[in-house]
Structures are given as C-alpha cells and as structure tokens.
Amino acid sequence: MNKYIYIFLLCFGSIPVLSQEKNLSNEIIKIAEELAAGENDQEAVTLYIEQLHELTENPVKINSADESEILRLFFLSDFQVKALSEYINRSGNIVSVFEIASIPGFDRQTVEMMIPFIDLSNNNNSILDTVRFRSTLFSNFIIKPGEKDTSDVGSSFKLLSKYRFITGRFSGGFTTEKDEGEKLFDFVSGYLAFSGKGAVKKIIAGDFSTRFGQGTCTNTGLRTGLLLTAPGYMAARNEIRPYTSTDENNFFRGIAAQLSAGKAGMMIFFSHSRIDATISSSGDSTGIFAERFYETGLHNTSSMMLKKDAVKETSYGINLTFNFRYLKTGFCWSESRYSIPVVPDISDPENLYDFKGDLNRIFSFHYNSLINRILLYGEFSFNEPEKYAFVQGATLRPSDRLTVNCIYRNYSPGYTSFHGNGPGINSSDNNEKGFLGNFTFEAAKHFFISAGCDVSHFPWLKYRCSCPSSARRTEIRIKYMPMENLFLDLAYNSRYEMLNDDLAQGISQIEERESRWLKGHVKYSPGERLSFMTRIDYKTVQPSGSTGMLFLQDISYSFRKIPLTFWFRYCIFNTDDWDSRLYAYENDLLYSFSIPALSGRGTRSYFMVKWEIGNRAELRAKYSLMSLISDKNKSEEKDELKLQFRVWF
C-alpha cells in the first residue's frame, strides 16, 4: 500500500520543481531510444549524443545565414537548410525561435528539436575568428560496486577522459578510455585540426572520421538511420571531422584535408591503423588469416587481448563534389588494404557472401536535388558489378502543414564496406532490400499526426535467421503541444520479423514474431526551472503471448540561490521475458548515455546531481539502482555509481 501511495504522490503531487537548463527534445530522446533498441549499433547512440553535446557547447548561429554553419544541425535536411538560409537573406534576422516554424519545410515539432542547439544573437562572428585559447577537460568514473569478475585482466571500474582546446583556427584534443575489466589506457586517441576560409577548408592530422554522400561508401561518422515518423532524414553530408568518440575500430588514423574552388570541392584522406580481429591459421599451419573483425573494442580477458590490434589496415580515398543551383553531385573512391588476408568461415552458410581477400575497393556516385518543394537524393556504390548498394529517396512538402518522405534501398548480399553506414535497419550495408514511407501532418495548431511503415526483405541468411526472410515496422504517433510548457505524446508501434526458434538441438524452425507497443507520456514545466514527466508503456509479443509494461516518473529541480540541479526517476516495470523488454532514456553524464533494457519484474531508479563550481568547472554524480524480483520473490539489486568532473579555461 505504501508503494502505491508513493506512486500517486509522484504523479499528482504539484511540488514546484525546476528543470535543467537545456533539455533534449522529446524527438531526440525518441531517436536515441530507437537506436538503442536496435541492439546491434550501440555506438551510433554514443556518436549521436556526443554531437548534440558539442552543439550545446557551441550553438549554431542561425542568423549568419551561412549554409555551412546551419549544416552543423546534422538532423536537418538539405531542404530545410536551404529554406532557412534563403529566408534570413530575404527577411532579415530571426527574432524568435518559433518564427522558424512559419518557414516552408519547418513546423513546431522541428523547432522544438532545434531550440537547445541554436543561437539567435546578432553577433555572427565565428568562434574561429578569435585567437583566445580555450580548453575543456572532463573525466568520467563509473563503478558497479556489487560486480566483480576474477577473469578480468584489469580493475573493475570504467574511466573516460577527454581534453579539447581551440585557439583561433587551430584545435586539438585527446580521448582515453578504459572499459570495465581492462588495463589502464587501453584506448588512446588524439588529433590536431585547422579550419580555414579559403581554398583550404580543413586539415586534420591524427584520428578523424569521414562521411560522404549517403554513407554507403564511407561513413565513420553518424549513421543515417531510418526512423518511422521522423520529420525528415539525416541528410547526406560530405564532411571530415576530428574523431573524439570511443569506437576503437571504426575510425581513421592519419591525415585528411578538405579543399574547395568555386563550386567544386575535394576531400582526400590517408589512414594507417591497427584494428581488432580474430586470427586463425590454415590447416597445414603455413599461413595465418583474419577470420572476422572484432568490433566491440572490449579487451578485459586474455582471449580478447589476443584480438587487440591484430591486423594493420591502410585506407585512402577521395571525394569530389560539384554544386550547381539545384543539384549537388559527388564521386567517391576508397580503398582499404589489410596486412593479412580476410578469410571468412564459409562452413556457416550465413558467411557465404562475406568479404574475402586483402583489398576492398569501392566506387560510388551520390547526388541531391532541390526543386521547389521536392528534395531528391540518392547514391550508387559497388565493389564489383554484382556487389552494389543503391539508395533513392525523396522528401515532399505539398503544403506547409504536410511532409511526406519515402526511401528505397537495395544492398546486395556480397556488398562490403567496412567503414560505410548507409540508410537501413541492419548494422551493415548488405543483404537488405526495403522501402519506407511516412508523413507528418499538422492537423490543427500544435497538433501533429504522423505515421510510417517500413517493409524490408533479406535475400540471404542473417543473424538469428537461417533462411531468406522479411520484416515490417509500422508506427502511428500523435503529438499535442498546446503550450510551450506542456507536451503530450501517444505512439503505437508494430514490429514483425522472422527468427529462428529457440530449440537447442536440431534444425531451427522459423518463427514469425510480431510485437505491439503502446507508449504515452506527458511532460509539463509549470515554471522556468520546473520539469516533470510521466510515462506509461505496454507491449505484447505474439505468438508467445509475452507482455511487458512500464511506468515511470521523472522529476528535476534547479535551486534558485545555489548552483545545484538534480534529476530523479522512479520506474516500475514487469515483463514476461526478454522479448517483451522495454527501453527508457535516462539523463546521464555529459557525452554519455544510458538507455537500459528493462526485462523481468522490478524497479529502476536513479538520482543525479550537478554542481556548478563558479564559471570554470562543474561536478556531476549519478547513482542508479535496479531491483529485480525473481520467481521466488527474492530481490536482486544491481547498482552503479558515475562521477564526472569538468573544467574549462
């Protein structure tokens, strides 16, 4: 009875609590949750959250009307970027953020997503124009007090440190990470960069990431995901940027440059690094080869240490772009060479089309064209004539209240790009055909209806399915924002997929599984410093009949007279098994994320506090506790402590 009284007070007790200074929008939280629920591309969430925090520290100066500046809002489409730039050039500076909603291609939903990351000040001088030395250093310390593995080669805590400096047009930094159970300084990364205004736009020495076109050829940056009811898609980008993340294999180490001359541009790069792999030897022991690449980056046991930096990779490439009035085109070529050949284990039929050899060469052509209210974009890449990747999409704005998106992709089973990531639902760009369509409609003022459907087919075997298969995803979402401080969201999702059954022996049978998920949440901020959110989820899975439910309450409070802010969550969940698990985004340390999978029966709560130490430093601490109740009503608790210290000078 006390538990239910506590829940009632959390839901309806109108205590005057205050919000954090800059909340991530509900749309961004939704994207992060969908990326995490995919389970096969967790690093995409890290990159996404990291780039958002970078935008928070250095907001985009919208009133500059500079397309290259606005493009830093990577979640905007080319249509929106061009429309916003033309509006400012024609009508003058934007005074209110909600003025953006009246621009063709925008609505209030998109504006809410932009708010934490833009600056409307009239001072359009770039941060690069000042020579003042500025730097930031922060370090995260994470420990799970109740967990210890005696097989680990290092200590049980996790440590992440990052340093970055900017002085004029020069910048640099380094990143070090030690995962749980690893030795200290297991991963070290660093870079130096120059940004210019003339023919030389950018030079990076050290570790860097690249993203060209739709990403099917080369994309070690942000993955272009397929979200069912997104207002637009993460548009094609041609960029090189310093690498500051912690994926230990999917980045380049060497030198890269971006050059331009009139309407033409060129990006070139050269990289030589070591990557993780599982090494095997031939039957007569006369030669060694890489059976597969090891992508997790975790080296906390002796066997995993053997995979660390096992193969030398040399990569290089060039991307040429040409900009016309209504058309942008690009040509990309890249090669990756390996110190020992890659030979997959084809005794497993799933690996039959996997890459084999010591050289992977890719050519691609990409384009996007903006004609009135229609944006067309696409890319074609190939290793060999019969091994290709093809993407074609369109965004239409029939009226200011309606946006329609559609995208088709076709990745042949044999296509391989070790450093590519194009639009799709798989973590790799191969063995997938699909079509997605969606729309977003502003049915009334501040009332949005959106729906989307994605149908995909996998011509060959894939993970957890030993035959060609199909999948389908649908979503219907209703959003209502009657006031700036009130947000209501109701979503219905359906997922259909074909998977192997759970038989331990014998030939696997194919099981058609469909899950349905209903989610609703309300977010209310009665004061400038106030925010609380209530959320309820319900999920069913057929044919097993498994069900799951979740209820959570968030509260945040920022003191007026002392520099303290805290966040609190209490969550109850009950799922029959792993198939009906649920995900819920949590506030976390800067440049970090937490979206735990909630499965079983129990509770999860956390408390996080931020202390601002003058204008030069801040300290954050987060303590989370998950309590799981077994079938015998025994409680098992797992806790985690995270600390972060950040200083800038």
N, C-alpha and C positions, 0 to 999 in steps of 0.2 A: 504493500500500500504506500509506503514512503517513497518508493521509486516512482510511482505514477503521480504522486503529488509533486515530486521534483520536476518531472517532465512537464506537468501543467504550468508550473511557475516559469519554466524556461520559455514555454511557448507564448504565454499570455501576460507574463509579468512585465509591465511597461516601465522598466527602470531606465534612467537616462544614461545609456552607454554611448560611447563615441567610436567613430570608425577610423581606420588607418588613413594616412594622408593621401594615398593614391591606391585605390582598389583596382585589381584586374577586372575587366569587364566580364559579364556572365558569358559572353560569346567566347572569350579567350579561355575561360575555365572549361567550357564545354569542349573546345578543341583539344585542350590538354588531356581531359578525361578520355576522349575517343582515341587519342594516340596511345595512351597508357593501356587502354583496354585491348588494343591490338596485340600486346604482349611480345611481339617479335621485333619491335623497333623502339625500345625504351630510350635510346639515345636521342631520338627525334624530340622527345619531350624536353630533354636537357637543353638541346640547342634552341628550341622554341622559347623556353622560359628565359634562357640566358640572353637572347637577342632582345626580348622585351625589357629586361632589366637594363640593358645597355641604352635602350631608347628612353627609359625613365631617367637615367643619369644625364643623357644628352638629348633632350626633346627635339623633335623636328620643327624647324622654323617654317611654318606653313606660309607666312606672308612673304617669304622670299620669292615665291612663285617659281622656284628652281626645280625642274622635274627631277634632277639627280638627288636633290635634297628630299623631296617628297617621297621618292622611291625607297628611302630608308624605312618607311612604313611598309614592310615587306608583305603584309597581309592585304594591301590594296591591289586592285587590278590595274593594268595599264590604262584601261578606260577611265577609271577614277582618277588616276594620277594626272592624266592629260586634261580632264574636265576641270579639276581643281586648279591647275596651273593657269588655264585659259580664263577661268572665272576671276581670279585675282588680278591678272593682267588687264582684264576688261573693266572690272568693277571696283578695283582698289582693295585695300587690306580688309581681311575678315575681322570683325569686331567680336562676335560671339561664336562659340563652337557650334551652336545649333543653327547658325546661318549656313553651315556646310550642308545641313540636311536638305536645303532647298536647291542645291546644285544637282543637275542631272547626273544620275549614277550613284547618288548618295541617299540615305534615309537615316532616321534617328538611330536605328539599330547599329549601323556602321559608325555613326558619330560617337555613340557610347563606347564603342570599341577603341576609337582613336583618342579619346579625351586624356588618358594618363600619359600619352606619348607625344603631345604636340605643344608648341609654344606660339602664342598669338602676338607676342610683343613686336613692336615696330623696328626693333634693333635686329636687322638681318645680317649683321656681320657674322661671318662664320667663326666658329670656335677655333678654326685653324689659323685665323689671321692674327692671333695673339701669340707672343713668344713666351708668355709666362709659363714657368714649369709647374705642372700639376701632376700629382700621382695619387694612386689609391692602392691600398694593401688590405687584404682581408684573409682570414683563415677560419676554416670550419673544423670543428672537432666533434665526432659522433661516436658514441659508445652505447652498446646494448649490455647493461650490467649483468643480466642473467644468462648470457650466452657465451660459451667458450668451447672452441674446437681444438683438441690436442694435436690434430694433424696439421694445423696451420704452421707455416714457416715463420710467421711474424706475429706481432701483437694484435689484439682483437679490435682495437679502435680504428676508426677511419679518419683520415686527415686530408684536407684540401686547402691549398694556399694559392692565392693569385695576386700578382702585382702588375700594375699598368701605369705608364707615365705618358704625358703629352706635353710637348713644348713646340709651339709653332706648328709646322707641318710634319714634324717627326713624332713618332710614337713607338712604344715598345712595351714589352712585358714578358712575364713567365708564369707558368702554371705547374704546380707539383701536386700529385695525388698519391695517397696510399690507401688502398682498399682494405676492408676488414680481413685480417689474417696475412697481409702482405708485409714484406720488408719495407723499411722507410725509403722514400724517394724511388718507389717502383716505377713511376712515370714522371718525366720532366719534359716540359715543352716551353718554347720561347720564340720571340720574333722581334724584328725591327722593321718599321714601315715609314714610308714617305708618301705624302699626298700633295699633288700639285694641281695647278690650274691650266697649264699649257698643254703641250703635246704629251708630256709625261704626267698621266693622271695619278698613278700609284705604282710604288715599288715595295715589295715585301721580301725580306730575307729571313729565313728561319722556317717556322711552321705556318702554313696557310691553308685555306680552303678555297675551292672554286665552285662556281655554279654557272653553267652555260645553258641557255635555252630552257627547255622543259626538264632538263636534268637526266635524260636517258643516256647521254654520252658521259658527261661528267657533272657530278653534283655531290660534293663533300660538305655542303652547307645544309640548309634547311630542306627537309623533304617536302615535296609538293603533294600533300595528302588529298584524299577525296572525301570531303565531309558532305553528308547528305543534304543538309539545309544551310550550308554556308552562303552568305550573301554574294560571295564571289570566290574565286580560287586564288591561291598564292601564285601570282602571275610569274611568267617566265622572267628570269633575271640573268644578266651577264655581268658577273662580278667576281673579283678576288677579294678576300678579306683575311686579316690575321686569324689564326686558329687559336682559340682560347678555351676550348672545351676539353673533355676528358675521354673521348673515344680514342683508344690507344692505337687504332689501326686505320681508320677511315679519314686520313688527312694527308697532306703533302708536306715534305720537308726539303727545302731547297730555296729557290728564288722564283718570283713571279712578277710580271710587270703589265700594266695597263697603259696603252698608248692611244692617241686619237689624232685625227687630221681631218678637219671639216666634218663631213657626215659619215666618215669611216672610222672604225675603231679596231683595235687589235689587243688581244690578251695572250700572253705566252707564259709558259711555266716549265720548270725543270725540277724534278724531285728525286732524291735518293734516300731511302729509309729502310728500316727493318720492320717486318710485320710478323705477327704470330701465326704459327701453322703447326699441324700435326705431321710429323716426319715419319716416313716408312721406308723400308728398303725392299729391293727386288728379291725374288725367290732365291736367286743364287748369290745374293748379297754383293753384287758387283756395282750397284748404283743405289742412290737414295733419291727420294722424290717427296713432294708435298701432297699428301692425300687430301687434305682440306685445310682451309684457313680457319683459324681460331679467332672469333670476333668479340668475345665477352671482355677481354682485357684483364681478367681476374687471374692472379698468379699467387695463390695462397697455399698450394701444396707442391710437393716435389714433382709430381707428374705434370702439373700445369706450368711449373717453372721451365720444363724442357721445351715447351711450346713457345716461350717468350723469344721474340726477335729471331726466329728460326730461319727466315727467308729474307734475302735482300730484294727490294723492289725498286726499279728505276722507271720513273714515269715522266713523260713530257708531252706537250701538246700546244695547240694554237687555236684561238677562236677569233674569226674575222666577222665584223658586223658592218652593216650598211643601213643608214637611216634615211628614208625618204619621207615625204609629207604624211602619207597614210600607211606606210609599210616599213617594217623593220625586218631585215633578214640577217641570217648568220650561218657561217660554215665552221664546223669544228672537226679537228682531227686530234686524236690522242693515242698514245701507246704506253703499255706497261710491260716491262721485261722482268723476269724473275731469275734468281741465281741458280735455282734448281727447278726442273720441270714439275708441273702440276699434273698428277695422275689420279683421278677420282676412282673410288671403289665401285666399279660397274657391276659387281655381283649383287648390289642393291639396285633394282630397276629404276628407282627414283633418281639415281645419279647418272643415268644413261646419257643424257644430253649435257651434262656438266662440262665446263671448260677443261681442255686437255692441252698441255704444251707449256712453253716458257715465254710466249709473246702474245699479247692481246692487243689488237689494233682496231680502232673504232673510227668511223666517219659518220658525220651527221649534218643535217640541214634543218634549221628552225626558222620560224617566222611568226610575226603577229601583225595584224592589220586592223586599224580602227576606221570604220566607215559609218559616219553618222552615229547611230545608236547601237551599232553591231561591232563587237570585237571578235575577230577570228584569230586563232593561234594553232600552231601545230609543229611537229618535229618528226623527222625520219632518221633513224640511226641503224647501222648494220656492222656486224663483224665480217660476215660473209654474205653472199647474195641471199641464202636461205635462212640466215640468222639475223633477225631485224627487230626493231622496236618502232612502232608507229603510234603517234598521238595526234588527235584532231579535236579541237574544242571550239565552242562559241558561247559568247555572253550577249544577250539581247536585252535592250531596255525599251520595250514597246511604249511604255509610259513612265512618268516619274514615280509611279506607285508600284510598278511591276518589274521584277528582274527575273530572267529565265537563263539558266545555264545548262549546257549539255557537253559531254566529253566522251570520246571513244578512244580506247587504247587497245593495241594488239601487240603483245610481246611473244615472240615465238619461243618454244622451249629451249632452243640452243643459244639464244642471245645472251651474251655475258658482258656486263660492265661492272668491274669490281668497285669502281668509285662513281657509279651512277645511281640515281634515285629519281625516277620519273613518277608521274601520277599513277596511282594504283593502290590496291589493298594488300598486295604481297610486300614483303620486306625487300625482295629483289625483283628486278625488271625482267622477268622471263616467265614463260608458261602461264600467260594470262590474257584473256580477251574480255572486254566488258564495255558497257555503255551506262552512263549515269546522266540523269536529268533531274532538275529541280527548279523550283520557283519560290520567290519571296514576294508577297503581296501585302501592301499596306491597305487593309480593308477599311479602316477608319483612322482617325487621328490617333497616333501612338498605339495602334492595334495591328499586329502583324500576324499573318498566316503564311506558313512555309511548309513545303513538302518536297520529298525527294525519294528517288528509287534508283538503285544500282543493281544491275544484273551482270554477273560475270561467269565465265567458263574457263576451266583449266584443262587444256588439251592433253596434258600428261600427268603422271603421278606427282603428288606434292606431300608436304609434311602432314602426317596423320590421315592421309587418304591414299590408298593403294590402287586407284583407278582414276581415269578422267572424271571430272566432277564439275558441279555448278554451285553457285551461291547467289543469294539475293538479300539485299538490305533495303528497308523502307523506313521512312520517318515522317511524322506529321507533328508540327510544332506550332503552338500559339503563344504569342508574347504580347503583354499589355503593359505599357508604361504611362499611366495616367498622369503621373507627376515625376519630377526629377528624382525624388527620394523614394519612389515605390516601383518595384519591378515584380511582375508575376509571369511565370513561365510554366507551361504544361506541354509535355512531349510524350509521344507514343512511338516506340521503335519495334521493328520486327527484323529478326535475323534468321535466314535459312541457310544451312550448309550441309554438306555430305562428308561424313567422317567414318573412319574405321571404328568398329565396335570395340568393347573393352575385353574381348576374350584373350586370355593369357597364352593359349596354345591354338594351333591350327590356323587355317586360312581366315584372315579377317573378313568379316562381312561389312557391308556399307550400311551405315545408319543415317537416315535423313533426320536432321535435328533442327528444330525451329524454336527460337526463344522470342518472347514478347515482353516488353519492358515499358512500364508507365512511370513517368517521373514528373513531379511537380514541386516547385519551390517558390517561396515568396521572400523578397529582400526589401527591407524597409530601413530608412535612415531618417528618423524624426528630427535630428539636429545636424549641425555642420560636422560634429565629431562622432556621430552616432551611426551604428550599423548593426543589424542582426538579421539572420536568415534562417528560415525553417524549410526543411526539405523532406519529402516522403517519396520512396521508390517501391515499386512492386514488380517482380519479374517471375515469369513462368517459362519452363522448358519442356517441350514435347519431343518424343513420346514418353520420356521418363516420368513426367508429371512433377518434376522438381520445381520448387518455388523459393523465392527469396524476397525479403522485404528489408527496408532500411528507414530509419527515422533519425534525423539529426537536427541539432540546434547550434547555431554559431552566435557568439557574442564578441564584440570588440569594444574596447574602451580606451580613449586617449585623455589623459589628465590635462586639465587646462593650465595649471600652475607649475607642474613638474614635468620634465621631459620623458614621460613614460607612456607607452602604449602596450596594451595586452590583447591577446586573442584567445578565445576559449571555445572548445567544441565538446559536445556530448552526443554520442551516436550509439543507437541500438540497432543491431542487425540480426537477422535469423534466416539462414539459407539452408536448404536440404543437403546440398553438396556443392562441389566446385563449379559445376556447370551453371548454377544459378547465382554465382558470385556477383557482387556489385562493387562499383568504384565511386569514390568521392574525393574530390580535390581538397587538399589542406593547405592553409597558409604555412609557409616554411621560411628557412633562411634565404637570404639573397643568393641568386644564382643557383638555387636548389629547388627541388620539387618533391612533393610527397603525394602520391595517389595510390594508397594501399588497396589491395584486393581484399574485400571483406567476404569471408566464407565461413560457414558454420553458425554457431549461436553465441552471441556475446555482445560486448560493448567496446567502443574505442573512443578515447577522449584525449585531448591534448591542451596544453597551456603554453603559450608563447608570449614573451615579453621583449620589448625593445626599449633600450635606454640610450638616449641621445646625450653624448658627453660633449657639451659645448657645440661648436660648429666644426669640429675636426674629427670626431670619432663616434662610433655607436657600438653597443653591445647587444646581441640578441641571444636568447636562450629559449629552447623548446624542449618540453618533456611530454612524451606521449606514452599512453598505456593502453594495451589491448588485452581484454579479458575474454578468454574462450571457455565455454561451458561444455564439457564432454557429455556423452550419453548417460554417464553415471552421476551427472550433476556435480562433477568435480571441476573446479575452476583452475585454468592455466593462464598465467599472466606473463606478458612479454612487454618490456618497457624499453624506451630509447631516450637518450639524452643528447641534444645537439647544442653546441655553443658556437658562436661566431663573433669575432672581433674585427671591426672595420675602421680604418683610419685613412684620412685623405689630407694631403698637404701640398 
